[in-house]
């Protein structure tokens, strides 16, 4: 199993920045992909950014050019650097990892962290 713990959420100003770390523990060597989803009130949970084991990155169109996902393998931590924040970025942000057990890939989730951006 893999455990994911997010931090760094809180209040941000429009145009400002926040950084969200996600610390992974457990079978981190089996993580194939790890990233961030977000869910605003009344909306579906959407993928924001993801990085896979080869280092390839994906960004949702809504955050391209503003958000950057990175990882520190020594600390088993993934970061979401959020710049040029907008009120539309307000949501609960969830860290998620796809973990291989040799047969299939299972998804693990963190508890979520609230990000609120004021105008």
C-alpha positions in Angstrom: 0.0 0.0 0.0 0.9 3.6 -0.4 0.0 6.5 1.9 -0.3 10.0 0.6 -0.3 13.1 2.8 -1.0 16.6 1.4 -0.2 19.9 2.9 0.2 23.5 1.9 -3.4 24.4 1.2 -5.0 27.6 2.5 -5.9 31.1 1.4 -4.4 32.7 -1.6 -4.8 36.0 -3.4 -5.6 36.2 -7.1 -2.3 36.5 -8.9 -0.5 35.0 -6.0 1.2 31.6 -5.5 0.8 28.5 -3.4 2.8 25.3 -3.2 1.2 22.0 -2.4 3.5 19.1 -1.3 2.4 15.5 -1.3 4.5 13.1 0.7 4.3 9.4 -0.2 5.2 6.5 2.0 4.9 2.7 1.8 5.5 1.0 -1.5 6.6 4.1 -3.3 8.8 2.1 -5.6 5.7 0.7 -7.2 4.2 4.2 -8.1 3.7 4.5 -11.8 2.1 7.9 -11.8 1.4 10.6 -9.2 -0.4 13.8 -9.5 -3.1 16.2 -8.3 -6.8 16.3 -8.8 -9.2 19.0 -7.7 -12.9 19.2 -6.9 -14.9 22.4 -6.6 -18.3 22.4 -4.9 -20.9 20.8 -7.1 -18.4 19.8 -9.7 -16.6 16.6 -10.7 -13.1 15.8 -9.5 -10.7 16.6 -12.4 -7.1 15.9 -13.1 -4.9 19.0 -12.8 -1.4 17.7 -13.2 0.4 14.4 -13.2 3.9 13.0 -13.6 4.7 9.5 -14.4 7.7 7.3 -13.6 9.5 8.3 -16.7 9.2 11.9 -15.8 6.6 12.8 -18.4 4.2 15.5 -17.3 0.5 16.2 -18.0 -1.3 19.5 -17.3 -4.9 20.3 -17.7 -5.6 23.2 -20.1 -6.9 25.3 -17.3 -3.6 25.4 -15.5 -1.0 25.2 -18.3 1.6 27.9 -18.0 0.6 28.6 -14.4 1.0 25.3 -12.5 4.1 23.1 -12.3 4.4 19.6 -11.0 7.7 18.4 -9.8 9.1 15.6 -7.6 11.9 15.0 -5.2 12.6 11.3 -5.3 14.9 11.5 -2.2 12.0 12.8 -0.2 9.3 10.8 -1.9 7.5 14.1 -2.3 5.6 15.6 -5.2 5.0 19.3 -5.4 2.4 21.4 -7.2 3.6 24.9 -7.6 0.6 27.1 -8.4 1.3 30.6 -9.8 -1.0 33.3 -11.1 -3.8 32.0 -9.0 -7.4 32.7 -10.0 -10.6 32.4 -8.0 -11.6 29.5 -10.3 -8.7 27.6 -8.8 -10.6 27.4 -5.5 -11.2 23.7 -4.8 -10.2 20.8 -2.6 -7.0 19.4 -4.0 -6.3 15.7 -3.8 -3.0 13.9 -4.3 -3.4 10.6 -6.2 -1.0 7.8 -7.1 -1.3 4.9 -9.5 0.4 1.9 -7.9 1.3 -1.3 -9.6 0.9 -4.6 -7.7 2.3 -6.6 -10.6 -1.1 -7.5 -12.0 -3.1 -4.2 -12.1 -2.7 -0.6 -11.1 -4.6 0.6 -8.0 -5.4 4.3 -7.3 -4.5 5.7 -3.9 -5.7 9.1 -2.6 -4.7 11.6 0.0 -7.2 13.2 2.3 -7.4 16.5 0.4 -6.4 20.0 1.1 -8.6 23.1 0.6 -7.3 25.9 -1.6 -9.3 29.1 -1.6 -8.4 32.0 -3.9 -9.8 35.4 -3.2 -10.2 38.0 -5.9 
